[in-house]
Amino acid sequence: FQNYIRSLTAKILEPYSDHINRELDLYMKYEPIYNYVENNLYADTKVSDICRHIGFSQTYIGQKFKQDTGITIKQLISDMLLEKMKNSLIVSGSSVKEISEELHFSSEFYFSKFLKKRIGISPREFKKRHSDRQISY
């Protein structure tokens, strides 16, 4: 059965193998950037801090990253921050204010504005919509 599942999975993923390999190559090339962002993901994370940490000029690495990935490092931070915000709202029992403080937003208002601009609803509405989907034990 396991061999069948592996074979089936390979057949399903085969058309995407080039894309998966490209994404993996990009991740490996920019692993220090991804690692830094993952470990220091806050609203106040700056591209200059990342560049200083990895030892490249902001102009050079910014241009290379954009050329290779199609997004800026700032957009990467923003995208990853949005996912972290959404996960925190769904999973944690923390209030919107507490999550905004944990993620270094200057205020709960800015946290709310950032989320609403990106997904079209407030943090409280997002949390409410997803609280119905949580499994109770």
ZIBEL-V851394 format. One record per residue. N is the residue number from 1. RES is the residue in one letter. OMEGA is omega in radians with two decimals (999 if undefined). D_LAST is the distance of its C-alpha to the last C-alpha in Angstrom with 1 decimal. Layout:
n=(N,N)
res=(RES,RES)
omega=(OMEGA,OMEGA)
d_last=(D_LAST,D_LAST)
This chain:
n=(1,2,3,4,5,6,7,8,9,10,11,12,13,14,15,16,17,18,19,20,21,22,23,24,25,26,27,28,29,30,31,32,33,34,35,36,37,38,39,40,41,42,43,44,45,46,47,48,49,50,51,52,53,54,55,56,57,58,59,60,61,62,63,64,65,66,67,68,69,70,71,72,73,74,75,76,77,78,79,80,81,82,83,84,85,86,87,88,89,90,91,92,93,94,95,96,97,98,99,100,101,102,103,104,105,106,107,108,109,110,111,112,113,114,115,116,117,118,119,120,121,122,123,124,125,126,127,128,129,130,131,132,133,134,135,136,137)
res=(F,Q,N,Y,I,R,S,L,T,A,K,I,L,E,P,Y,S,D,H,I,N,R,E,L,D,L,Y,M,K,Y,E,P,I,Y,N,Y,V,E,N,N,L,Y,A,D,T,K,V,S,D,I,C,R,H,I,G,F,S,Q,T,Y,I,G,Q,K,F,K,Q,D,T,G,I,T,I,K,Q,L,I,S,D,M,L,L,E,K,M,K,N,S,L,I,V,S,G,S,S,V,K,E,I,S,E,E,L,H,F,S,S,E,F,Y,F,S,K,F,L,K,K,R,I,G,I,S,P,R,E,F,K,K,R,H,S,D,R,Q,I,S,Y)
omega=(3.12,3.11,3.09,3.13,3.12,3.14,3.12,3.12,3.12,3.13,3.14,-3.07,-3.07,3.13,-3.10,-3.02,3.11,3.13,3.14,3.12,3.12,3.13,3.12,3.10,3.12,3.12,-3.13,-3.13,-3.07,-3.11,3.12,3.11,3.14,3.14,-3.14,-3.12,3.13,-3.09,-3.10,-3.01,3.12,3.14,-3.10,3.08,-3.08,3.09,-3.13,3.10,3.14,-3.11,3.11,-3.12,-3.09,3.04,3.08,3.09,-3.11,-3.13,-3.09,-3.05,3.10,3.12,-3.14,-3.12,3.13,-3.13,-3.06,-3.02,-3.10,3.07,3.08,3.07,3.09,3.10,3.07,3.13,-3.13,3.14,-3.13,3.10,3.10,3.12,3.12,3.11,-3.11,3.11,3.13,3.13,-3.11,-2.95,-3.04,3.05,-3.08,3.08,3.09,3.13,-3.13,3.13,3.13,3.10,3.12,-3.10,3.04,3.00,-3.10,3.10,3.05,3.12,-3.13,3.06,-3.13,-3.14,3.12,-3.10,-3.10,3.12,-3.07,-3.06,3.02,3.09,-3.13,3.09,-3.14,3.10,3.11,-3.13,-3.13,-3.12,-3.08,3.12,3.11,-3.06,-3.13,-3.13,3.09,3.11,999)
d_last=(30.9,30.2,33.8,33.3,30.2,32.2,35.2,33.3,31.7,35.2,36.7,34.1,34.6,38.3,39.4,37.4,38.7,41.5,39.1,36.6,39.5,40.9,37.6,37.4,41.0,40.5,37.5,39.6,42.6,40.8,38.2,39.5,38.8,35.3,34.5,36.0,34.1,30.7,31.4,33.0,31.3,32.0,33.7,36.8,37.0,40.6,42.2,45.0,42.7,41.5,45.1,46.3,43.6,44.4,48.2,49.1,50.7,48.5,51.0,51.2,47.6,46.6,49.1,48.1,44.4,45.0,47.4,45.1,41.7,42.9,41.0,42.0,40.3,39.6,37.8,35.8,34.7,33.9,31.9,29.9,29.4,28.1,25.5,24.5,24.4,22.2,19.7,19.8,19.3,16.3,14.5,15.9,15.4,19.2,21.6,24.0,26.7,25.1,24.4,28.0,29.3,27.4,28.9,32.4,33.0,35.9,34.1,31.1,33.5,34.4,30.8,30.2,33.6,32.9,29.6,31.1,34.2,32.3,29.7,31.1,28.4,27.7,24.8,23.3,23.6,22.1,19.1,18.8,19.2,16.5,13.8,13.5,12.8,9.7,6.5,3.8,0.0)
